[in-house]
Amino acid sequence: MAVGTRNELHEDLRTHVDGEVRFDAGSLAAYAHDSSNYRQPPIGVVVPRTIEAGIEAVAACHAHRVPVLSRGGGTSLAGQCCNEAVVIDWSKYCHRLVSLDPDARRAVVEPGACLDDLNRELSGHRLMVGPRPSTHDTCTIGGMIGNNSCGASAQAYGKMADSVARLEVLTYDGTRMWVGPTSGEAFDQIVAEGGRRAEIYRALRDLVDGSMALIRTRYPDIPRRVSGYNLDALLPERGFDVARALVGSESTLVTVLRAEIELVPVPRRQSLVVLGYDGIVAAADAVPDVAEHEPLALEGMDATLLDLAKEHHLASEDVVRDLPDGAGWLMVRFGGDTAEEADGKARALIDALNTSERSPRCAFVDDPAKEQKLWRVREAGLGATAYPPGDPTPTRAGRTPPSRPACSARTCAGSRS
């Protein structure tokens, strides 16, 4: 980008946007990366103080024909927060819980709301957001919508697209609108009103009508499909849901201004079962059997991750002692209104697996404090593998460190017996 044009953009943003406009080298370096392996300095950074200020930032970028990129907590693993664009960081100021309807279990939220902070606000009503990525203490609702996040709780609550009821969005050319499921009558009304919104809806309908057979037959029917645009959400049998079609579009189609999300009850009691296997492959083979019991959450962990977690002091010896023997583990969480209900589901799983071909070693954890410690070890897995102690190799998210090659199931199992 030419220096003169860059300076004009900088001045335009400073003049019209109520917020922090950062074009200094330090800010560009700080926003050049997220939690992925990618590095790309942005053109500039805008931290709007209000939603309206964010809209002004997009308008200025449109006037200068400069791309925009929304950013939340910066926890993305595939470079979603890195691009040669003006980065709009919503997390500092635009994080309000706008409204809450506890009876309908719905909330309207600004995009910069941190998931854990929002859930704390909702906890008084015993409600929460269903999806829970391992970065729940940092990630934002807007980022979760952009990436179609899910996390360990996807077994019970699905992906973020399954929680989105409506979105208030802004197109690059300045069209601001609420989108969601669209009945035939609502579609006809939008088209009759004319304008840019009608043009967008007609184009979406034409896109689906022209590719309906392919969308119906070629989109894989898997629970955690988060790749590509959700064109199947626009099928007539799915309510022509424009909001859910936009979830996962990673700031490439619209800027999300507010989200109306569906909430779920907080389980009153929880229980944890840890299943030990000879290796992570054997643990993975057992997943379908475990999933039949409909847990709240289901996560896997291998011996390499555990060893690194111990070196990082993320797993104390008392936590490790709670694990059953093995080199691969499944951590299975159940919930219920009472301790008896939650524990009963856990014991039912253990009983069923003990009579199956893939019978594991089992540990039933009924101490909430120990349960949380064990779960934190799994959530810390990404950082533990990306930053192994004493390894000078440049970090790569989720990698297996070359100094610790993945061991065989037989060797790992023997070393722990």
Beta strands, then each sheet from edge to edge (+ up, - down):
strand 1: 19-22
strand 2: 44-48
strand 3: 68-71
strand 4: 86-89
strand 5: 97-101
strand 6: 106-109
strand 7: 127-128
strand 8: 164-170
strand 9: 176-179
strand 10: 255-262
strand 11: 264-265
strand 12: 269-277
strand 13: 297-302
strand 14: 328-336
strand 15: 361-365
sheet 1: 1+ 2- 4- 3-
sheet 2: 5+ 6- 10+ 8- 9+
sheet 3: 7+ 11-
sheet 4: 13+ 14- 12+ 15-
end
